[in-house]
Amino acid sequence: NGLKSHVGGLRDITIEINMEHLPEDSGFQQVLKAYQDNTPLRFTDADAAIDQDFTILEFGQEEPLDDKVSNKIKAALYVESSEG
């Protein structure tokens, strides 16, 4: 039927973050700007298990009646175009 090939080491990583809605916070501003401009943003966790550039795919706002406003952020590993 055909052959299927995979690039060795190709990773598919998606992360989801709930971030409190704080428009004055510099971290919030960086994530929002990366989403609006469609530019990559570096994410690093405390023990450096993740230290990569990600593309912000979703930046949704949640407004529960009994809790703080937050933003649900979904990001995928950034892959630079191979077109040259």
N, CA, C and O atoms as a DFTB+ gen file, in Angstrom:
336 C
 N C O
     1  1       0.810      -1.194       0.000
     2  2       0.000       0.000       0.000
     3  2       0.853       1.258       0.000
     4  3       0.370       2.322      -0.386
     5  1       2.087       1.165       0.415
     6  2       2.954       2.336       0.445
     7  2       3.855       2.320       1.653
     8  3       3.742       1.455       2.521
     9  1       4.732       3.264       1.700
    10  2       5.675       3.379       2.801
    11  2       5.369       4.624       3.608
    12  3       4.895       5.626       3.073
    13  1       5.642       4.552       4.888
    14  2       5.440       5.692       5.768
    15  2       6.737       5.934       6.511
    16  3       7.287       5.021       7.127
    17  1       7.222       7.149       6.457
    18  2       8.491       7.480       7.091
    19  2       8.274       8.544       8.163
    20  3       7.444       9.440       8.003
    21  1       9.018       8.439       9.240
    22  2       8.978       9.429      10.315
    23  2      10.378       9.989      10.509
    24  3      11.367       9.261      10.427
    25  1      10.450      11.289      10.768
    26  2      11.736      11.917      11.057
    27  2      12.130      11.525      12.477
    28  3      11.355      11.707      13.415
    29  1      13.330      10.991      12.629
    30  2      13.808      10.608      13.949
    31  2      13.927      11.811      14.864
    32  3      14.516      12.823      14.485
    33  1      13.380      11.714      16.054
    34  2      13.500      12.782      17.034
    35  2      12.455      13.878      16.911
    36  3      12.482      14.826      17.696
    37  1      11.543      13.789      15.965
    38  2      10.498      14.794      15.815
    39  2       9.551      14.694      17.003
    40  3       9.039      13.618      17.313
    41  1       9.322      15.826      17.667
    42  2       8.492      15.820      18.868
    43  2       7.207      16.608      18.644
    44  3       7.199      17.621      17.945
    45  1       6.146      16.138      19.234
    46  2       4.866      16.825      19.204
    47  2       4.507      17.137      20.650
    48  3       4.075      16.255      21.391
    49  1       4.685      18.380      21.048
    50  2       4.437      18.772      22.429
    51  2       3.394      19.881      22.436
    52  3       3.534      20.885      21.739
    53  1       2.358      19.688      23.223
    54  2       1.348      20.718      23.422
    55  2       1.189      20.924      24.917
    56  3       1.140      19.959      25.680
    57  1       1.109      22.187      25.339
    58  2       0.903      22.483      26.753
    59  2      -0.346      23.342      26.900
    60  3      -0.688      24.123      26.011
    61  1      -1.016      23.187      28.029
    62  2      -2.181      24.006      28.348
    63  2      -1.948      24.642      29.702
    64  3      -1.525      23.980      30.649
    65  1      -2.230      25.940      29.787
    66  2      -1.972      26.715      30.999
    67  2      -3.216      27.527      31.326
    68  3      -3.827      28.115      30.434
    69  1      -3.595      27.563      32.595
    70  2      -4.616      28.497      33.061
    71  2      -3.881      29.639      33.738
    72  3      -3.206      29.438      34.748
    73  1      -4.011      30.831      33.186
    74  2      -3.285      31.999      33.665
    75  2      -4.292      33.028      34.173
    76  3      -5.247      33.373      33.477
    77  1      -4.067      33.515      35.393
    78  2      -4.945      34.543      35.926
    79  2      -4.913      35.771      35.015
    80  3      -3.857      36.156      34.513
    81  1      -6.073      36.375      34.811
    82  2      -6.189      37.542      33.928
    83  2      -5.634      38.771      34.655
    84  3      -6.332      39.399      35.450
    85  1      -4.367      39.107      34.371
    86  2      -3.689      40.256      34.974
    87  2      -3.060      41.095      33.864
    88  3      -1.869      40.947      33.589
    89  1      -3.834      41.973      33.220
    90  2      -3.344      42.732      32.067
    91  2      -2.094      43.569      32.333
    92  3      -1.364      43.885      31.394
    93  1      -1.831      43.933      33.581
    94  2      -0.652      44.745      33.903
    95  2       0.612      43.900      34.101
    96  3       1.716      44.444      34.147
    97  1       0.460      42.585      34.219
    98  2       1.588      41.681      34.455
    99  2       2.406      41.496      33.177
   100  3       1.844      41.273      32.105
   101  1       3.737      41.588      33.291
   102  2       4.597      41.486      32.100
   103  2       4.513      40.103      31.444
   104  3       4.568      40.004      30.218
   105  1       4.383      39.045      32.232
   106  2       4.249      37.699      31.667
   107  2       2.965      37.554      30.869
   108  3       2.964      36.983      29.779
   109  1       1.873      38.072      31.414
   110  2       0.586      38.064      30.719
   111  2       0.702      38.820      29.401
   112  3       0.223      38.351      28.369
   113  1       1.337      39.988      29.436
   114  2       1.505      40.810      28.236
   115  2       2.332      40.092      27.172
   116  3       2.023      40.187      25.984
   117  1       3.382      39.372      27.585
   118  2       4.229      38.642      26.635
   119  2       3.449      37.531      25.931
   120  3       3.570      37.348      24.720
   121  1       2.651      36.795      26.701
   122  2       1.867      35.701      26.115
   123  2       0.814      36.266      25.158
   124  3       0.632      35.746      24.057
   125  1       0.128      37.320      25.574
   126  2      -0.890      37.932      24.722
   127  2      -0.278      38.480      23.433
   128  3      -0.840      38.297      22.354
   129  1       0.867      39.149      23.541
   130  2       1.533      39.709      22.360
   131  2       1.965      38.595      21.398
   132  3       1.798      38.724      20.186
   133  1       2.518      37.507      21.937
   134  2       2.926      36.375      21.092
   135  2       1.717      35.796      20.363
   136  3       1.815      35.411      19.198
   137  1       0.579      35.735      21.051
   138  2      -0.649      35.233      20.419
   139  2      -1.115      36.180      19.315
   140  3      -1.417      35.745      18.204
   141  1      -1.172      37.472      19.626
   142  2      -1.662      38.459      18.656
   143  2      -0.752      38.575      17.437
   144  3      -1.231      38.725      16.313
   145  1       0.565      38.507      17.661
   146  2       1.534      38.676      16.572
   147  2       1.896      37.364      15.880
   148  3       2.610      37.363      14.877
   149  1       1.396      36.236      16.424
   150  2       1.729      34.911      15.894
   151  2       3.242      34.694      15.850
   152  3       3.798      34.248      14.846
   153  1       3.888      35.024      16.970
   154  2       5.334      34.847      17.094
   155  2       5.626      33.817      18.182
   156  3       4.832      33.664      19.110
   157  1       6.751      33.109      18.084
   158  2       7.081      32.100      19.097
   159  2       7.419      32.742      20.439
   160  3       7.863      33.889      20.503
   161  1       7.202      31.985      21.500
   162  2       7.494      32.428      22.858
   163  2       8.182      31.288      23.592
   164  3       7.730      30.145      23.520
   165  1       9.266      31.581      24.297
   166  2      10.036      30.569      25.020
   167  2       9.343      30.241      26.334
   168  3       9.024      31.135      27.119
   169  1       9.110      28.944      26.569
   170  2       8.577      28.452      27.836
   171  2       9.643      27.590      28.492
   172  3      10.239      26.724      27.851
   173  1       9.877      27.834      29.770
   174  2      10.814      27.039      30.563
   175  2      10.139      26.725      31.888
   176  3       9.577      27.620      32.519
   177  1      10.182      25.473      32.322
   178  2       9.621      25.151      33.628
   179  2      10.728      25.161      34.677
   180  3      11.907      25.295      34.349
   181  1      10.338      25.018      35.933
   182  2      11.267      25.169      37.055
   183  2      12.461      24.221      36.993
   184  3      13.573      24.625      37.333
   185  1      12.265      22.980      36.570
   186  2      13.383      22.032      36.522
   187  2      13.927      21.846      35.102
   188  3      14.649      20.886      34.833
   189  1      13.582      22.764      34.199
   190  2      14.107      22.808      32.821
   191  2      13.787      21.557      31.999
   192  3      14.491      21.252      31.037
   193  1      12.733      20.836      32.374
   194  2      12.305      19.706      31.546
   195  2      11.759      20.222      30.216
   196  3      11.864      19.558      29.185
   197  1      11.174      21.422      30.260
   198  2      10.724      22.105      29.043
   199  2      11.518      23.392      28.925
   200  3      11.536      24.205      29.849
   201  1      12.166      23.574      27.804
   202  2      12.911      24.801      27.512
   203  2      12.910      24.967      25.996
   204  3      13.919      24.735      25.330
   205  1      11.756      25.374      25.463
   206  2      11.546      25.416      24.016
   207  2      10.727      26.641      23.632
   208  3      10.094      27.273      24.478
   209  1      10.751      26.963      22.347
   210  2       9.868      27.987      21.797
   211  2       8.541      27.334      21.430
   212  3       8.510      26.251      20.846
   213  1       7.448      28.005      21.780
   214  2       6.103      27.518      21.501
   215  2       5.309      28.572      20.739
   216  3       5.569      29.769      20.858
   217  1       4.346      28.115      19.961
   218  2       3.388      28.986      19.295
   219  2       2.104      28.957      20.109
   220  3       1.611      27.882      20.453
   221  1       1.559      30.126      20.419
   222  2       0.315      30.201      21.174
   223  2      -0.843      29.946      20.210
   224  3      -1.081      30.731      19.293
   225  1      -1.556      28.845      20.427
   226  2      -2.656      28.450      19.548
   227  2      -3.995      29.024      19.991
   228  3      -4.822      29.397      19.159
   229  1      -4.206      29.094      21.298
   230  2      -5.478      29.571      21.843
   231  2      -5.210      30.493      23.017
   232  3      -4.274      30.279      23.788
   233  1      -6.035      31.516      23.147
   234  2      -5.939      32.458      24.263
   235  2      -7.365      32.817      24.669
   236  3      -7.825      33.939      24.462
   237  1      -8.050      31.835      25.253
   238  2      -9.454      32.012      25.613
   239  2      -9.612      32.602      27.001
   240  3      -8.763      32.406      27.871
   241  1     -10.707      33.329      27.204
   242  2     -10.966      33.941      28.504
   243  2     -12.136      33.240      29.170
   244  3     -13.173      32.999      28.552
   245  1     -11.948      32.914      30.452
   246  2     -13.000      32.279      31.233
   247  2     -13.426      33.239      32.329
   248  3     -12.584      33.799      33.031
   249  1     -14.743      33.434      32.480
   250  2     -15.265      34.363      33.472
   251  2     -16.285      33.662      34.365
   252  3     -17.488      33.879      34.221
   253  1     -15.812      32.825      35.284
   254  2     -16.746      32.158      36.189
   255  2     -17.392      33.176      37.137
   256  3     -16.775      34.182      37.488
   257  1     -18.616      32.912      37.540
   258  2     -19.338      33.849      38.401
   259  2     -18.750      33.945      39.799
   260  3     -18.830      34.998      40.433
   261  1     -18.164      32.866      40.286
   262  2     -17.701      32.835      41.666
   263  2     -16.182      32.775      41.813
   264  3     -15.683      32.422      42.881
   265  1     -15.445      33.113      40.764
   266  2     -13.988      33.005      40.836
   267  2     -13.353      34.115      40.008
   268  3     -14.049      34.907      39.373
   269  1     -12.027      34.162      40.024
   270  2     -11.282      35.169      39.278
   271  2     -11.329      34.880      37.783
   272  3     -11.434      33.729      37.357
   273  1     -11.249      35.949      36.999
   274  2     -11.179      35.812      35.549
   275  2      -9.826      35.215      35.198
   276  3      -8.805      35.627      35.748
   277  1      -9.809      34.253      34.290
   278  2      -8.550      33.630      33.883
   279  2      -8.538      33.431      32.372
   280  3      -9.564      33.541      31.701
   281  1      -7.363      33.140      31.866
   282  2      -7.198      32.855      30.447
   283  2      -6.691      31.439      30.293
   284  3      -5.734      31.035      30.954
   285  1      -7.336      30.686      29.417
   286  2      -6.910      29.323      29.113
   287  2      -6.034      29.396      27.873
   288  3      -6.496      29.773      26.797
   289  1      -4.778      29.035      28.028
   290  2      -3.794      29.178      26.962
   291  2      -3.355      27.799      26.499
   292  3      -3.037      26.930      27.311
   293  1      -3.341      27.609      25.196
   294  2      -2.856      26.362      24.607
   295  2      -1.715      26.715      23.670
   296  3      -1.846      27.604      22.828
   297  1      -0.593      26.017      23.817
   298  2       0.591      26.292      23.003
   299  2       1.165      24.989      22.470
   300  3       1.089      23.949      23.125
   301  1       1.741      25.057      21.274
   302  2       2.364      23.890      20.645
   303  2       3.815      24.210      20.344
   304  3       4.177      25.362      20.105
   305  1       4.635      23.179      20.359
   306  2       6.054      23.336      20.066
   307  2       6.227      24.058      18.741
   308  3       5.625      23.669      17.740
   309  1       7.036      25.098      18.725
   310  2       7.277      25.897      17.522
   311  2       8.230      25.158      16.600
   312  3       9.296      24.713      17.025
   313  1       7.847      25.029      15.347
   314  2       8.703      24.403      14.344
   315  2       8.919      25.414      13.234
   316  3       7.967      25.852      12.588
   317  1      10.174      25.782      13.016
   318  2      10.506      26.745      11.981
   319  2      10.265      26.132      10.605
   320  3      10.510      24.943      10.402
   321  1       9.799      26.918       9.687
   322  2       9.533      26.447       8.330
   323  2      10.806      25.917       7.697
   324  3      11.880      26.493       7.872
   325  1      10.689      24.821       6.961
   326  2      11.860      24.246       6.294
   327  2      11.977      24.741       4.861
   328  3      12.874      24.334       4.122
   329  1      11.056      25.629       4.474
   330  2      11.120      26.183       3.122
   331  2      12.255      27.185       3.055
   332  3      12.453      27.957       3.993
   333  1      12.986      27.185       1.986
   334  2      14.121      28.077       1.953
   335  2      14.245      28.700       0.657
   336  3      15.159      29.496       0.440
